[in-house]
Amino acid sequence: LLLHNQMIPFFRDKNFKFIKGDIREYEDLKEAVQGQDIIIHLAAIVGFPACRMNPVMTTEVNVQGTVNLINACAPEQPILYGSTGSNYGVVTDICTEETPLNPLSLYGETKTEAELLLMGRGNTVAFRFATAFGIAPRMRLDLLINDFSSKCLRDGYLIVYEKHFMRTFIHVSDIADSFVFAINNLSEMVDNVYNVGADHMNFSKEAVCNMIAEKTGAFVHFEDIGEDVDKRNYIVSYDKISKLGFETKVSMEEGIDEILSVLKIMDFEDNYTNARYF
């Protein structure tokens, strides 16, 4: 119901059309893509906890849904695909678009398979996004920065494992901007994969925690128990997309300040997590 309420203002735009459908249903997709100039493919079960809880649906949505979309689209219709850095798995060097893919979770495996299907189809741009953070009407508090900020405010303390792990982040508004950038530069970008983020947004988990703790006064305890299933511990290069002129706008500090400001007035029970719905 809340999601529906958030969409109501869009219906005032005469160019907005909403189709209630399912990517697993070919006929729904066929209707949705008919006559469209560009397709932005974001449909997925996201994150290893949600995928682990419902592996059958994960494969149906992430892989078979992508096959359905490929079959429903005409070859001349470009597809912009929201992929993920979880495709890389364990990386020891700086991660570039040429780094071999070695996904370690069902989430990474299905997103990798879908990406390969789309790139094999052609007329596609795939974005391997950094870890998202930032405020939104339907705000997920299980994303790392959002989660740490919420717990520091709510509980006054935070327990963190693998503090040395390097992660790379991108604000949700910069993710949206990257799709606009691709639409405006499609001829230069088509049939390519891009890491999307910024070099200055590579942080260790410890550095992020200390930044949030300083702003909230929370106590952070670093523990040796626990692990990231996707083994995301690497520095990512964004040279390929930055050379085309794309730059992120929201810094880590600005994004954290924004999140904390909103969380101070949010109902903490309104805690969206992908895994909660399975």
Accessible surface in RSA format (square Angstrom, percent):
REM  Atomic radii and reference values for relative SASA: ProtOr
REM  Chains: A
REM  Algorithm: Lee & Richards
REM  Probe-radius: 1.40
REM  Slices: 20
REM RES _ NUM      All-atoms   Total-Side   Main-Chain    Non-polar    All polar
REM                ABS   REL    ABS   REL    ABS   REL    ABS   REL    ABS   REL
RES LEU A   1   167.36  93.2 128.77  92.1  38.59  97.0 130.14  91.4  37.22 100.2
RES LEU A   2    74.86  41.7  68.88  49.3   5.97  15.0  70.26  49.3   4.60  12.4
RES LEU A   3    90.88  50.6  88.72  63.5   2.16   5.4  88.77  62.3   2.11   5.7
RES HIS A   4   100.54  54.9  96.65  67.2   3.89   9.9  61.61  63.5  38.92  45.3
RES ASN A   5    72.95  50.3  63.50  61.4   9.45  22.7  18.81  45.3  54.14  52.3
RES GLN A   6    44.20  24.7  27.90  20.4  16.30  38.8  29.73  63.3  14.47  11.0
RES MET A   7    38.11  19.7  38.11  25.2   0.00   0.0  26.84  22.8  11.26  14.9
RES ILE A   8   107.31  61.1 106.19  79.1   1.12   2.7 106.26  76.5   1.04   2.8
RES PRO A   9    87.08  63.5  75.02  68.4  12.05  43.8  78.62  64.9   8.46  52.6
RES PHE A  10   119.30  59.7 115.99  71.8   3.31   8.6 119.30  72.3   0.00   0.0
RES PHE A  11   116.33  58.2  90.74  56.2  25.58  66.6  92.28  55.9  24.05  68.8
RES ARG A  12   221.05  92.8 185.26  94.4  35.79  85.2  69.92  95.6 151.13  91.6
RES ASP A  13    77.63  54.4  67.07  66.8  10.56  25.0  25.26  59.4  52.38  52.2
RES LYS A  14   194.44  94.9 153.75  94.3  40.69  96.9 108.61  97.8  85.84  91.4
RES ASN A  15   127.55  88.0  94.42  91.2  33.14  79.8  31.61  76.1  95.94  92.7
RES PHE A  16    66.88  33.5  43.58  27.0  23.30  60.6  48.77  29.6  18.11  51.8
RES LYS A  17   153.53  74.9 124.71  76.5  28.82  68.6  85.85  77.3  67.67  72.1
RES PHE A  18    92.35  46.2  66.98  41.5  25.37  66.0  68.49  41.5  23.86  68.3
RES ILE A  19    53.37  30.4  30.03  22.4  23.34  56.3  33.21  23.9  20.16  54.7
RES LYS A  20   171.25  83.5 141.58  86.9  29.67  70.6  94.63  85.2  76.62  81.6
RES GLY A  21    48.31  59.6   0.00   N/A  48.31  59.6  14.17  38.9  34.14  76.5
RES ASP A  22    47.56  33.3  39.86  39.7   7.70  18.2  22.87  53.8  24.69  24.6
RES ILE A  23    22.55  12.8  14.07  10.5   8.48  20.4  14.95  10.8   7.60  20.6
RES ARG A  24    87.43  36.7  69.13  35.2  18.30  43.6  17.09  23.4  70.33  42.6
RES GLU A  25    96.76  55.6  96.24  72.8   0.52   1.2  20.41  39.5  76.35  62.3
RES TYR A  26    80.51  37.6  75.26  42.8   5.26  13.7  58.98  44.3  21.54  26.5
RES GLU A  27   125.48  72.0 119.68  90.5   5.79  13.8  64.13 124.0  61.35  50.1
RES ASP A  28    44.60  31.2  42.90  42.7   1.70   4.0   4.40  10.4  40.20  40.1
RES LEU A  29    21.53  12.0  20.98  15.0   0.54   1.4  21.53  15.1   0.00   0.0
RES LYS A  30    81.96  40.0  81.55  50.0   0.42   1.0  46.88  42.2  35.09  37.4
RES GLU A  31    99.70  57.2  84.75  64.1  14.95  35.6  38.04  73.6  61.66  50.3
RES ALA A  32    38.98  35.8  28.26  43.6  10.73  24.4  28.35  39.9  10.63  28.2
RES VAL A  33     6.80   4.5   6.52   5.9   0.27   0.7   6.76   5.9   0.04   0.1
RES GLN A  34   125.64  70.3 112.48  82.2  13.16  31.3  45.51  96.9  80.13  60.8
RES GLY A  35    70.74  87.2   0.00   N/A  70.74  87.2  39.94 109.6  30.79  69.0
RES GLN A  36    88.66  49.6  82.90  60.6   5.76  13.7  12.07  25.7  76.59  58.1
RES ASP A  37   124.70  87.3 108.91 108.4  15.79  37.3  34.66  81.6  90.04  89.8
RES ILE A  38    45.52  25.9  25.17  18.8  20.35  49.1  25.17  18.1  20.35  55.2
RES ILE A  39    18.02  10.3  16.19  12.1   1.83   4.4  18.02  13.0   0.00   0.0
RES ILE A  40    72.38  41.2  46.95  35.0  25.43  61.3  46.95  33.8  25.43  69.0
RES HIS A  41     5.70   3.1   2.88   2.0   2.82   7.2   3.01   3.1   2.69   3.1
RES LEU A  42   108.54  60.4  88.53  63.3  20.02  50.3  90.51  63.6  18.03  48.5
RES ALA A  43    42.38  39.0  27.01  41.7  15.37  35.0  37.96  53.5   4.42  11.7
RES ALA A  44    24.73  22.7   0.77   1.2  23.97  54.5   0.77   1.1  23.97  63.5
RES ILE A  45    20.95  11.9  19.18  14.3   1.76   4.3  20.95  15.1   0.00   0.0
RES VAL A  46    48.65  32.0  47.17  42.7   1.48   3.6  47.17  41.0   1.48   4.0
RES GLY A  47    15.93  19.6   0.00   N/A  15.93  19.6  15.93  43.7   0.00   0.0
RES PHE A  48    35.27  17.6  33.91  21.0   1.37   3.6  34.24  20.8   1.03   3.0
RES PRO A  49    50.40  36.7  50.27  45.8   0.13   0.5  50.40  41.6   0.00   0.0
RES ALA A  50     0.77   0.7   0.36   0.6   0.41   0.9   0.36   0.5   0.41   1.1
RES CYS A  51     0.33   0.3   0.33   0.4   0.00   0.0   0.33   0.8   0.00   0.0
RES ARG A  52   152.40  64.0 134.51  68.6  17.89  42.6  69.80  95.4  82.61  50.1
RES MET A  53   108.08  56.0  73.18  48.4  34.90  83.1  70.38  59.8  37.69  49.9
RES ASN A  54    42.26  29.1  40.58  39.2   1.68   4.0   3.44   8.3  38.82  37.5
RES PRO A  55    67.18  49.0  65.79  60.0   1.39   5.0  66.08  54.6   1.10   6.8
RES VAL A  56   102.63  67.5  97.33  88.1   5.30  12.8 102.36  88.9   0.27   0.7
RES MET A  57    54.40  28.2  53.72  35.6   0.68   1.6  45.11  38.3   9.29  12.3
RES THR A  58     0.01   0.0   0.01   0.0   0.00   0.0   0.00   0.0   0.01   0.0
RES THR A  59    63.02  44.8  63.02  63.9   0.00   0.0  50.93  68.4  12.09  18.3
RES GLU A  60    68.42  39.3  67.47  51.0   0.94   2.2  26.70  51.7  41.71  34.1
RES VAL A  61    14.58   9.6  14.58  13.2   0.00   0.0  14.58  12.7   0.00   0.0
RES ASN A  62     2.41   1.7   0.00   0.0   2.41   5.8   1.39   3.4   1.02   1.0
RES VAL A  63    14.22   9.4  14.22  12.9   0.00   0.0  14.22  12.4   0.00   0.0
RES GLN A  64    87.26  48.8  87.17  63.7   0.09   0.2  34.63  73.7  52.63  39.9
RES GLY A  65     0.00   0.0   0.00   N/A   0.00   0.0   0.00   0.0   0.00   0.0
RES THR A  66     0.29   0.2   0.29   0.3   0.00   0.0   0.00   0.0   0.29   0.4
RES VAL A  67    43.06  28.3  42.79  38.7   0.27   0.6  43.06  37.4   0.00   0.0
RES ASN A  68    13.49   9.3  13.49  13.0   0.00   0.0   0.00   0.0  13.49  13.0
RES LEU A  69     5.32   3.0   5.32   3.8   0.00   0.0   5.32   3.7   0.00   0.0
RES ILE A  70    35.71  20.3  29.31  21.8   6.40  15.4  29.31  21.1   6.40  17.4
RES ASN A  71    91.27  62.9  69.80  67.5  21.46  51.7  18.74  45.1  72.52  70.1
RES ALA A  72     2.89   2.7   0.00   0.0   2.89   6.6   0.00   0.0   2.89   7.6
RES CYS A  73    10.56   8.0   0.00   0.0  10.56  24.8   0.38   1.0  10.18  11.0
RES ALA A  74    35.67  32.8  28.20  43.5   7.47  17.0  33.89  47.7   1.78   4.7
RES PRO A  75   110.28  80.4  98.66  89.9  11.63  42.3 103.82  85.7   6.47  40.2
RES GLU A  76   130.52  74.9 108.31  81.9  22.21  52.9  65.46 126.6  65.07  53.1
RES GLN A  77    18.66  10.4  18.13  13.2   0.53   1.3  11.02  23.5   7.64   5.8
RES PRO A  78    15.25  11.1  15.25  13.9   0.00   0.0  15.25  12.6   0.00   0.0
RES ILE A  79     0.07   0.0   0.00   0.0   0.07   0.2   0.00   0.0   0.07   0.2
RES LEU A  80     0.08   0.0   0.08   0.1   0.00   0.0   0.08   0.1   0.00   0.0
RES TYR A  81     2.71   1.3   2.71   1.5   0.00   0.0   1.32   1.0   1.38   1.7
RES GLY A  82     7.11   8.8   0.00   N/A   7.11   8.8   2.09   5.7   5.01  11.2
RES SER A  83     7.17   6.1   0.00   0.0   7.17  16.5   0.00   0.0   7.17  10.0
RES THR A  84    13.18   9.4  12.97  13.2   0.21   0.5   3.63   4.9   9.56  14.4
RES GLY A  85    13.99  17.3   0.00   N/A  13.99  17.3  13.33  36.6   0.66   1.5
RES SER A  86     2.28   1.9   1.52   2.0   0.77   1.8   0.08   0.2   2.21   3.1
RES ASN A  87     0.00   0.0   0.00   0.0   0.00   0.0   0.00   0.0   0.00   0.0
RES TYR A  88     1.74   0.8   1.40   0.8   0.35   0.9   1.40   1.1   0.35   0.4
RES GLY A  89     0.46   0.6   0.00   N/A   0.46   0.6   0.08   0.2   0.38   0.8
RES VAL A  90    87.28  57.4  70.10  63.5  17.18  41.4  70.51  61.3  16.77  45.5
RES VAL A  91    17.89  11.8   5.71   5.2  12.18  29.4   9.11   7.9   8.79  23.8
RES THR A  92   130.26  92.6  90.92  92.2  39.34  93.8  74.29  99.8  55.97  84.6
RES ASP A  93   110.58  77.5 100.99 100.5   9.58  22.7  34.09  80.2  76.49  76.3
RES ILE A  94   105.74  60.2  94.17  70.2  11.57  27.9  94.17  67.8  11.57  31.4
RES CYS A  95     0.00   0.0   0.00   0.0   0.00   0.0   0.00   0.0   0.00   0.0
RES THR A  96    47.21  33.6  47.21  47.9   0.00   0.0  38.74  52.0   8.47  12.8
RES GLU A  97    21.20  12.2   7.89   6.0  13.31  31.7   1.81   3.5  19.40  15.8
RES GLU A  98   135.94  78.0 109.64  82.9  26.30  62.6  71.48 138.3  64.47  52.6
RES THR A  99    25.87  18.4  17.59  17.8   8.29  19.7  15.88  21.3   9.99  15.1
RES PRO A 100   112.34  81.9  97.87  89.2  14.47  52.6 108.64  89.7   3.70  23.0
RES LEU A 101    49.34  27.5  21.11  15.1  28.23  71.0  21.11  14.8  28.23  76.0
RES ASN A 102    77.16  53.2  75.51  73.0   1.64   4.0  17.77  42.8  59.38  57.4
RES PRO A 103    28.90  21.1  18.77  17.1  10.13  36.8  18.77  15.5  10.13  63.0
RES LEU A 104    69.91  38.9  43.24  30.9  26.67  67.0  46.18  32.4  23.73  63.9
RES SER A 105     7.94   6.7   2.56   3.4   5.38  12.4   7.94  16.9   0.00   0.0
RES LEU A 106    53.38  29.7  44.75  32.0   8.64  21.7  44.94  31.6   8.44  22.7
RES TYR A 107    18.18   8.5  17.98  10.2   0.20   0.5   6.36   4.8  11.82  14.6
RES GLY A 108     0.00   0.0   0.00   N/A   0.00   0.0   0.00   0.0   0.00   0.0
RES GLU A 109    85.80  49.3  80.32  60.8   5.48  13.0  26.27  50.8  59.53  48.6
RES THR A 110     5.44   3.9   5.23   5.3   0.21   0.5   5.44   7.3   0.00   0.0
RES LYS A 111     7.65   3.7   7.65   4.7   0.00   0.0   1.94   1.7   5.71   6.1
RES THR A 112    11.74   8.3  11.74  11.9   0.00   0.0  11.74  15.8   0.00   0.0
RES GLU A 113    85.61  49.2  83.32  63.0   2.29   5.4  25.86  50.0  59.76  48.8
RES ALA A 114     0.00   0.0   0.00   0.0   0.00   0.0   0.00   0.0   0.00   0.0
RES GLU A 115     1.35   0.8   1.35   1.0   0.00   0.0   0.00   0.0   1.35   1.1
RES LEU A 116   107.74  60.0  98.37  70.4   9.37  23.5  98.91  69.5   8.83  23.8
RES LEU A 117    65.34  36.4  57.37  41.0   7.97  20.0  60.86  42.7   4.48  12.1
RES LEU A 118     0.00   0.0   0.00   0.0   0.00   0.0   0.00   0.0   0.00   0.0
RES MET A 119    48.55  25.1  31.56  20.9  16.99  40.5  31.92  27.1  16.63  22.0
RES GLY A 120    69.18  85.3   0.00   N/A  69.18  85.3  37.14 101.9  32.04  71.8
RES ARG A 121    54.55  22.9  16.33   8.3  38.22  91.0  23.96  32.7  30.60  18.5
RES GLY A 122    19.44  24.0   0.00   N/A  19.44  24.0  19.41  53.3   0.03   0.1
RES ASN A 123    39.27  27.1  33.91  32.8   5.36  12.9  15.99  38.5  23.28  22.5
RES THR A 124     0.58   0.4   0.13   0.1   0.45   1.1   0.58   0.8   0.00   0.0
RES VAL A 125     0.20   0.1   0.19   0.2   0.01   0.0   0.19   0.2   0.01   0.0
RES ALA A 126     0.00   0.0   0.00   0.0   0.00   0.0   0.00   0.0   0.00   0.0
RES PHE A 127     0.00   0.0   0.00   0.0   0.00   0.0   0.00   0.0   0.00   0.0
RES ARG A 128    15.40   6.5  12.30   6.3   3.10   7.4   0.21   0.3  15.19   9.2
RES PHE A 129    21.66  10.8  16.71  10.4   4.95  12.9  16.94  10.3   4.72  13.5
RES ALA A 130    10.54   9.7   0.00   0.0  10.54  24.0   4.96   7.0   5.58  14.8
RES THR A 131    22.82  16.2  12.69  12.9  10.13  24.1  14.13  19.0   8.68  13.1
RES ALA A 132    20.60  18.9  17.44  26.9   3.16   7.2  17.44  24.6   3.16   8.4
RES PHE A 133     0.01   0.0   0.00   0.0   0.01   0.0   0.01   0.0   0.00   0.0
RES GLY A 134     2.86   3.5   0.00   N/A   2.86   3.5   0.00   0.0   2.86   6.4
RES ILE A 135    58.54  33.3  51.20  38.1   7.34  17.7  51.20  36.9   7.34  19.9
RES ALA A 136    44.73  41.1  27.59  42.6  17.14  39.0  34.83  49.0   9.91  26.2
RES PRO A 137   108.34  79.0  78.97  72.0  29.37 106.7  93.01  76.8  15.33  95.3
RES ARG A 138    75.10  31.5  65.90  33.6   9.20  21.9  23.42  32.0  51.68  31.3
RES MET A 139     4.11   2.1   2.59   1.7   1.53   3.6   2.66   2.3   1.45   1.9
RES ARG A 140    45.03  18.9  41.50  21.2   3.53   8.4  17.04  23.3  28.00  17.0
RES LEU A 141     5.96   3.3   3.21   2.3   2.75   6.9   3.25   2.3   2.72   7.3
RES ASP A 142    55.11  38.6  30.84  30.7  24.27  57.4  22.83  53.7  32.29  32.2
RES LEU A 143    31.90  17.8  29.75  21.3   2.15   5.4  31.90  22.4   0.00   0.0
RES LEU A 144    21.38  11.9  14.36  10.3   7.03  17.7  18.42  12.9   2.96   8.0
RES ILE A 145     0.00   0.0   0.00   0.0   0.00   0.0   0.00   0.0   0.00   0.0
RES ASN A 146     0.81   0.6   0.81   0.8   0.00   0.0   0.00   0.0   0.81   0.8
RES ASP A 147    27.45  19.2  27.45  27.3   0.00   0.0   1.24   2.9  26.20  26.1
RES PHE A 148    17.67   8.8  17.67  10.9   0.00   0.0  17.67  10.7   0.00   0.0
RES SER A 149     0.00   0.0   0.00   0.0   0.00   0.0   0.00   0.0   0.00   0.0
RES SER A 150     2.77   2.3   2.77   3.7   0.00   0.0   1.22   2.6   1.55   2.2
RES LYS A 151    75.78  37.0  75.78  46.5   0.00   0.0  31.53  28.4  44.25  47.1
RES CYS A 152     3.43   2.6   0.00   0.0   3.43   8.1   0.00   0.0   3.43   3.7
RES LEU A 153    50.50  28.1  23.15  16.6  27.35  68.8  24.70  17.3  25.80  69.4
RES ARG A 154   109.29  45.9  77.46  39.5  31.83  75.8  40.06  54.8  69.23  42.0
RES ASP A 155    62.27  43.6  34.55  34.4  27.73  65.6  10.37  24.4  51.90  51.8
RES GLY A 156    36.37  44.9   0.00   N/A  36.37  44.9  25.70  70.5  10.67  23.9
RES TYR A 157   113.66  53.1 112.37  63.9   1.29   3.3  67.43  50.7  46.23  57.0
RES LEU A 158     4.47   2.5   2.75   2.0   1.72   4.3   4.47   3.1   0.00   0.0
RES ILE A 159   106.28  60.5  83.93  62.5  22.35  53.9  83.93  60.4  22.35  60.6
RES VAL A 160     2.97   2.0   0.74   0.7   2.23   5.4   2.88   2.5   0.09   0.2
RES TYR A 161    74.34  34.7  73.64  41.9   0.70   1.8  43.32  32.6  31.02  38.2
RES GLU A 162    26.69  15.3  19.37  14.7   7.31  17.4  15.71  30.4  10.98   9.0
RES LYS A 163    86.58  42.2  84.14  51.6   2.43   5.8  42.26  38.0  44.32  47.2
RES HIS A 164   119.13  65.1 106.70  74.2  12.43  31.8  84.64  87.2  34.49  40.1
RES PHE A 165    22.02  11.0  22.02  13.6   0.00   0.0  22.02  13.4   0.00   0.0
RES MET A 166    50.13  26.0  49.42  32.7   0.71   1.7  34.61  29.4  15.51  20.6
RES ARG A 167    13.84   5.8  11.77   6.0   2.07   4.9   3.13   4.3  10.72   6.5
RES THR A 168    11.20   8.0  10.50  10.6   0.70   1.7  10.50  14.1   0.70   1.1
RES PHE A 169     0.13   0.1   0.03   0.0   0.10   0.3   0.03   0.0   0.10   0.3
RES ILE A 170     1.19   0.7   0.10   0.1   1.09   2.6   1.19   0.9   0.00   0.0
RES HIS A 171     8.63   4.7   8.32   5.8   0.31   0.8   8.32   8.6   0.31   0.4
RES VAL A 172    47.52  31.3  42.38  38.4   5.14  12.4  42.52  36.9   5.00  13.6
RES SER A 173    48.76  41.2  41.80  55.8   6.96  16.0  43.54  92.7   5.22   7.3
RES ASP A 174     0.91   0.6   0.91   0.9   0.00   0.0   0.00   0.0   0.91   0.9
RES ILE A 175    31.80  18.1  31.80  23.7   0.00   0.0  31.80  22.9   0.00   0.0
RES ALA A 176    56.67  52.1  49.42  76.3   7.25  16.5  55.02  77.5   1.65   4.4
RES ASP A 177    50.05  35.1  47.57  47.4   2.47   5.8   8.46  19.9  41.58  41.5
RES SER A 178     0.00   0.0   0.00   0.0   0.00   0.0   0.00   0.0   0.00   0.0
RES PHE A 179    13.06   6.5  13.06   8.1   0.00   0.0  13.06   7.9   0.00   0.0
RES VAL A 180    83.94  55.2  83.93  76.0   0.00   0.0  83.93  72.9   0.00   0.0
RES PHE A 181    34.62  17.3  31.01  19.2   3.60   9.4  34.40  20.9   0.21   0.6
RES ALA A 182     0.00   0.0   0.00   0.0   0.00   0.0   0.00   0.0   0.00   0.0
RES ILE A 183    71.27  40.6  58.18  43.3  13.08  31.5  58.18  41.9  13.08  35.5
RES ASN A 184   110.67  76.3  76.03  73.5  34.64  83.4  23.87  57.5  86.80  83.9
RES ASN A 185    34.09  23.5  29.76  28.8   4.33  10.4   5.06  12.2  29.03  28.1
RES LEU A 186    35.81  19.9  33.43  23.9   2.38   6.0  33.43  23.5   2.38   6.4
RES SER A 187   105.60  89.2  73.58  98.2  32.01  73.8  55.18 117.5  50.42  70.6
RES GLU A 188   112.69  64.7  86.08  65.1  26.60  63.3  38.15  73.8  74.54  60.9
RES MET A 189     0.00   0.0   0.00   0.0   0.00   0.0   0.00   0.0   0.00   0.0
RES VAL A 190    39.09  25.7  32.76  29.7   6.33  15.2  32.76  28.5   6.33  17.2
RES ASP A 191    81.59  57.1  62.64  62.3  18.95  44.8  27.26  64.2  54.33  54.2
RES ASN A 192    47.78  32.9  44.92  43.4   2.85   6.9   3.20   7.7  44.58  43.1
RES VAL A 193    20.07  13.2  17.93  16.2   2.14   5.2  17.93  15.6   2.14   5.8
RES TYR A 194     5.13   2.4   5.13   2.9   0.00   0.0   1.03   0.8   4.10   5.1
RES ASN A 195     1.04   0.7   1.04   1.0   0.00   0.0   0.21   0.5   0.82   0.8
RES VAL A 196     0.00   0.0   0.00   0.0   0.00   0.0   0.00   0.0   0.00   0.0
RES GLY A 197     4.73   5.8   0.00   N/A   4.73   5.8   0.00   0.0   4.73  10.6
RES ALA A 198    11.73  10.8   8.50  13.1   3.23   7.4  11.73  16.5   0.00   0.0
RES ASP A 199    85.12  59.6  70.70  70.4  14.43  34.1  35.76  84.2  49.36  49.2
RES HIS A 200   112.36  61.4  91.30  63.5  21.06  53.9  79.75  82.2  32.61  37.9
RES MET A 201     1.74   0.9   1.74   1.2   0.00   0.0   1.49   1.3   0.26   0.3
RES ASN A 202    25.16  17.3   8.67   8.4  16.49  39.7   6.29  15.1  18.86  18.2
RES PHE A 203    40.01  20.0  37.46  23.2   2.55   6.6  40.01  24.3   0.00   0.0
RES SER A 204    23.50  19.9  21.45  28.6   2.05   4.7  12.83  27.3  10.67  14.9
RES LYS A 205     9.04   4.4   9.04   5.5   0.00   0.0   0.89   0.8   8.15   8.7
RES GLU A 206    57.92  33.3  57.92  43.8   0.00   0.0   6.07  11.7  51.85  42.3
RES ALA A 207    40.53  37.3  31.29  48.3   9.24  21.0  37.30  52.5   3.23   8.6
RES VAL A 208     0.00   0.0   0.00   0.0   0.00   0.0   0.00   0.0   0.00   0.0
RES CYS A 209     0.00   0.0   0.00   0.0   0.00   0.0   0.00   0.0   0.00   0.0
RES ASN A 210    75.15  51.8  70.04  67.7   5.11  12.3  26.35  63.4  48.80  47.2
RES MET A 211    46.66  24.2  41.51  27.5   5.15  12.3  45.63  38.8   1.03   1.4
RES ILE A 212     0.00   0.0   0.00   0.0   0.00   0.0   0.00   0.0   0.00   0.0
RES ALA A 213    17.39  16.0  14.57  22.5   2.82   6.4  14.87  20.9   2.52   6.7
RES GLU A 214   153.11  87.9 120.01  90.8  33.10  78.8  48.95  94.7 104.15  85.0
RES LYS A 215    68.93  33.6  32.73  20.1  36.20  86.2  25.44  22.9  43.49  46.3
RES THR A 216    37.47  26.6   1.09   1.1  36.38  86.7   8.47  11.4  29.00  43.8
RES GLY A 217    71.43  88.1   0.00   N/A  71.43  88.1  37.68 103.4  33.76  75.6
RES ALA A 218    11.64  10.7   0.04   0.1  11.60  26.4   1.67   2.4   9.97  26.4
RES PHE A 219   132.79  66.4 126.99  78.7   5.80  15.1 132.19  80.1   0.60   1.7
RES VAL A 220    22.43  14.8   5.11   4.6  17.32  41.7   5.11   4.4  17.32  47.0
RES HIS A 221    79.66  43.5  78.03  54.2   1.63   4.2  55.84  57.5  23.82  27.7
RES PHE A 222    54.29  27.2  32.61  20.2  21.68  56.4  33.03  20.0  21.26  60.8
RES GLU A 223    59.34  34.1  53.85  40.7   5.49  13.1  10.80  20.9  48.54  39.6
RES ASP A 224   141.57  99.2 111.80 111.3  29.77  70.4  34.82  82.0 106.75 106.5
RES ILE A 225   138.65  78.9 127.79  95.2  10.86  26.2 131.03  94.4   7.63  20.7
RES GLY A 226    39.97  49.3   0.00   N/A  39.97  49.3  24.17  66.3  15.80  35.4
RES GLU A 227    99.50  57.1  87.68  66.3  11.83  28.2  25.61  49.5  73.89  60.3
RES ASP A 228     5.87   4.1   5.34   5.3   0.53   1.3   5.39  12.7   0.49   0.5
RES VAL A 229    48.51  31.9  42.37  38.4   6.14  14.8  45.13  39.2   3.38   9.2
RES ASP A 230     1.34   0.9   1.20   1.2   0.15   0.3   0.00   0.0   1.34   1.3
RES LYS A 231    63.14  30.8  61.31  37.6   1.83   4.4  40.36  36.3  22.78  24.3
RES ARG A 232    52.70  22.1  52.50  26.8   0.20   0.5  10.63  14.5  42.07  25.5
RES ASN A 233    50.02  34.5  42.53  41.1   7.49  18.0   5.40  13.0  44.62  43.1
RES TYR A 234    16.71   7.8   8.71   5.0   8.00  20.8  13.76  10.3   2.95   3.6
RES ILE A 235    75.99  43.2  73.46  54.7   2.53   6.1  73.46  52.9   2.53   6.9
RES VAL A 236     7.35   4.8   6.42   5.8   0.94   2.3   6.42   5.6   0.94   2.5
RES SER A 237    19.01  16.1  16.49  22.0   2.52   5.8  10.76  22.9   8.25  11.6
RES TYR A 238     5.21   2.4   4.77   2.7   0.44   1.1   4.34   3.3   0.87   1.1
RES ASP A 239    69.96  49.0  69.64  69.3   0.32   0.8  13.57  31.9  56.39  56.2
RES LYS A 240    64.16  31.3  53.07  32.6  11.09  26.4  47.68  42.9  16.48  17.6
RES ILE A 241     0.62   0.4   0.62   0.5   0.00   0.0   0.62   0.4   0.00   0.0
RES SER A 242    51.30  43.3  38.03  50.8  13.26  30.6  27.87  59.4  23.42  32.8
RES LYS A 243   172.36  84.1 133.74  82.1  38.62  92.0  88.29  79.5  84.07  89.6
RES LEU A 244    58.76  32.7  34.96  25.0  23.80  59.8  38.73  27.2  20.03  53.9
RES GLY A 245    52.39  64.6   0.00   N/A  52.39  64.6  30.27  83.1  22.12  49.5
RES PHE A 246     9.98   5.0   6.01   3.7   3.97  10.3   7.21   4.4   2.77   7.9
RES GLU A 247   131.57  75.5 120.24  91.0  11.33  27.0  37.71  72.9  93.86  76.6
RES THR A 248    17.36  12.3   1.66   1.7  15.69  37.4   1.45   2.0  15.91  24.0
RES LYS A 249   151.83  74.1 120.63  74.0  31.19  74.3 104.04  93.6  47.79  50.9
RES VAL A 250    17.18  11.3  16.39  14.8   0.79   1.9  16.70  14.5   0.48   1.3
RES SER A 251    45.67  38.6  44.84  59.8   0.83   1.9  36.42  77.6   9.25  13.0
RES MET A 252     4.44   2.3   2.64   1.7   1.81   4.3   2.64   2.2   1.81   2.4
RES GLU A 253    96.74  55.5  95.22  72.0   1.52   3.6  22.04  42.6  74.70  61.0
RES GLU A 254    95.55  54.9  89.51  67.7   6.04  14.4  37.06  71.7  58.49  47.8
RES GLY A 255     0.03   0.0   0.00   N/A   0.03   0.0   0.03   0.1   0.00   0.0
RES ILE A 256     0.00   0.0   0.00   0.0   0.00   0.0   0.00   0.0   0.00   0.0
RES ASP A 257    62.41  43.7  59.20  58.9   3.20   7.6  27.22  64.1  35.19  35.1
RES GLU A 258    52.96  30.4  44.16  33.4   8.79  20.9  23.91  46.2  29.05  23.7
RES ILE A 259     0.00   0.0   0.00   0.0   0.00   0.0   0.00   0.0   0.00   0.0
RES LEU A 260     8.89   5.0   8.89   6.4   0.00   0.0   8.89   6.2   0.00   0.0
RES SER A 261    70.10  59.2  59.35  79.2  10.75  24.8  32.15  68.5  37.95  53.2
RES VAL A 262    40.82  26.9  40.32  36.5   0.50   1.2  40.82  35.5   0.00   0.0
RES LEU A 263     0.06   0.0   0.06   0.0   0.00   0.0   0.06   0.0   0.00   0.0
RES LYS A 264   140.53  68.6 106.09  65.1  34.44  82.0  58.17  52.4  82.36  87.7
RES ILE A 265   150.71  85.8 116.21  86.6  34.50  83.2 123.12  88.7  27.59  74.9
RES MET A 266    43.06  22.3  28.44  18.8  14.63  34.8  29.58  25.2  13.48  17.9
RES ASP A 267    93.23  65.3  77.92  77.6  15.31  36.2  37.83  89.0  55.40  55.3
RES PHE A 268    56.15  28.1  48.72  30.2   7.43  19.3  48.77  29.6   7.38  21.1
RES GLU A 269   141.16  81.0 129.53  98.0  11.63  27.7  53.10 102.7  88.06  71.9
RES ASP A 270    53.70  37.6  47.31  47.1   6.39  15.1  18.70  44.0  35.01  34.9
RES ASN A 271    44.01  30.4  43.22  41.8   0.79   1.9   7.76  18.7  36.25  35.0
RES TYR A 272    25.92  12.1  25.92  14.7   0.00   0.0  15.56  11.7  10.36  12.8
RES THR A 273    29.56  21.0  29.46  29.9   0.10   0.2  21.95  29.5   7.61  11.5
RES ASN A 274    27.20  18.8  24.46  23.6   2.73   6.6   8.78  21.1  18.42  17.8
RES ALA A 275    21.50  19.8  18.94  29.2   2.56   5.8  19.48  27.4   2.02   5.4
RES ARG A 276   144.32  60.6 111.70  56.9  32.62  77.7  44.35  60.6  99.98  60.6
RES TYR A 277   118.75  55.4  87.22  49.6  31.53  82.0  85.52  64.3  33.22  41.0
RES PHE A 278    74.75  37.4  22.00  13.6  52.75 137.3  55.22  33.5  19.53  55.9
END  Absolute sums over single chains surface
CHAIN  1 A    13969.8      11230.6       2739.3       8082.2       5887.6
END  Absolute sums over all chains
TOTAL         13969.8      11230.6       2739.3       8082.2       5887.6
